[in-house]
């Protein structure tokens, strides 16, 4: 059972998110908090495995909660749930080790998908046997750890890779390089490089869409 702490300053939203989590097999909510200080105290008292963390809290920015949790040597993961759509907020969340970033408002299925992905990665990490560098790279890829970006080809940045991955994860169906570029805010050529990297590493699949004339369009979908 994965214990979850829900942190949100709106008690109605926290109640909804708690209800979502409790509908997902293998997860249980052990508490809620409405401020950053309450969240830090609750982590110390309840020892959750995962914190669903809003960024806009009345007493501090959500990522400051993460630094305080780490400073207190608490071992838990963080999944950001926020209305913050700025790319910098996403980048900071990645740098702070967030396992995922889910934009509000979202539905039950969206949260369930991410929690099930988290549970699968958590299981893979616990079961992993590391004998050589290939095993290390494989484990980091499955875990979604920012450390896995150390294996990115030259010229690709971890921050942009995370944004491209997120665009793929959150889109139902497939994306072309042009569509991905529009979503992330980069050039089509750059988007194609990241998409091809994910395809080559086995984290995305490529399908071909044939038109009336010309080359078929390459379309990508996230697999992990």
N, C-alpha and C positions, 0 to 999 in steps of 0.2 A: 504494500500500500504506500502510495506517495502522498506525504502530508503537505498541504498547501496553505499558505497565508495570503489572504486577499487584502491589498492595501489600496484604498480609494477614499477621497475626502467626501464623496457623495454617498450617503448611507444606502440610498435606493439602488445606485449603480453597484455598490458592493454586494448588496443582497442578490441582485440579478446574477452577478458574476459567481457568487457563491453557489447559487442554484445551478448554474451551468456546470461548474466543476463537479458538484455532487451527483450529476447525472452521468458522469464518465467513469466507467469501470476502472478500478485501480487507483483512483484519486479520492482524497477526502480533505475537506477544509477543517483545519484545526483552530482557525481564528481569523479575525479581521482587524484592521487598523485604519484610522482616518487621518493620521498625521505621520510625519517622518519619525518623530520621537517615539510615538506609539509603535511604529513598525519595528524600529531597532530593538525596543524593549520586548516586543512580542517574539522576535526571532530568538533573542536570548532565552526567553522563558519556554517557548513552545518547540524550538528546534525544528522548524519545517524543512522539508527537502527542497521546496520551490516557493518563491514569492512572486505573486502576480502584482506587479508594481506600477502604480500610476505615477507619472512624472510631475504633475501639477498638484503639489500638496501645500497646505496652508503655511507650514513652518519652514519648509526647505524643498529644494528641487529633488526629485526622486532619485537621481543618480548620486546625490550626496548621501542618501540612505545606504546605497551600495558601499560606498567608501567606509562608512561607519560600521557596517556589518563586517566588512573585511578586517577593519582595524581591531574589532573585538574578537577576531579569529573564529567567527561563526562559519560553518561549512554549509552553504545552501546555494542554490541556483536562483537566477532572477529572469523572469519573463516580463518584459515591459508591455503594459497596456496603456495607451495614451492617445490623446487627440493631437499631440505634437507631430506635425507633418514636416518640420524643417529637416533637411538632409543632415545638418550638423547634429541634431538630437539623435538621429539614427546612428551616425558615426560614433558619437560619444557612447551610446548604449553598447555598440559593438566593442569599443575599446575597453569598456568597463566589464565585459564578459557576459552580457545578456545572451541567453540562449535563443531568444526570439524577440520580435517587436511587432505587436499587433495594434493596428489603428482602431480607435473608437470612431463611431459605434460599430460593433461587430455582432454577428449572430452566433448561436450555439455551435453550429457546424464548423465555423472558422476556428473557434477556440478548441473544439474537440480535435480537429486536425493537428493543431500545434502541440497540444498536450500529448496526443498519441505519438507524434514524432519525438517529443522529448522523452517519453517513456521508453521508446525503442532505442534511442541513443544511449540512454542511461543503462539499459540492459546490456547493450553491446559493449559499453565501456567496462562494465563489471565482469563480463565474460571473456574479455579480450586477453589473449596470450601474446606477449610482445617478445619476439625472438630476434628481430632484425629491424632495419630502418623501414623496410616495406610494411611491416606490421605497425610501426609507429605512425606512418603516413596514413594507413588504412583506418586506424583507430581515430586519428584526429579528423579525418574526413567524415567519418560516421558521426562523430560527436558534434560537428559543427563548430568546433573550437576555433577562435581567431588564430591560434597557433598553426592551424592547417594552412593558412595563407602563406606560410614560409615556403611552400612548394609552388607558389604561383610563378608562371613564366616571367622572364624579365620584361618590364614595362607595364605590368598589370599591378594595380594597387589593391591592398586588402579592403579598403573602404569601398571602392567602387565594385569590387567583386561581391561584397556583402549586399550592396544595393541591387545589383543584377540578380543575385540569388533570390532576394526578397521579391523582386518583380515576378520572377518565375513561380515562386512558391504561392504567391497570392492570386495568380491569374488562373482561372479555370480554363483548361484547354491549352492551346499552344500559342507561342509568341514568335513573330519574326524579329530579325535584328532591328528593323526600323521601328516596330512597335515597342520593343524593349528600350531602344534609345530614347524614344519620346517619353516613356514612363520614368526613366532614370535621369534624363537630362544630359546625355552624352551623345557623341556622334554615332552614326550607324556602324562605321568601321570599328570603333572601339567596342560597341556592344557585341558585334560579331566575334571579336577576339575573346571576350569573356565567355560568350555562349559556347564557342568552339572548345574552349578550355574545359568548361563543365561537361561538355559532351565527351571529350577525350578521357576525362577522369572518371567517367561512369556515373556522374551525378545528374546528368540531363540526357534526354534522348532527342534525336533529330528525326523529323519526318519531312517528306517532300510533298509540296502542293503544286500540282501541275495546272498551268493556265492554258489559254488558247495558243500562245506562242512564247518563244523565248525559254530561258532556263527555268527549271522548277524552283519555287521558293522554299528555302530551308526554314522550318519551323521547329521551335524547341519547347520541351516540357520538362519540369523538374521531376526527378525520380526518387530522391531520398525522402 
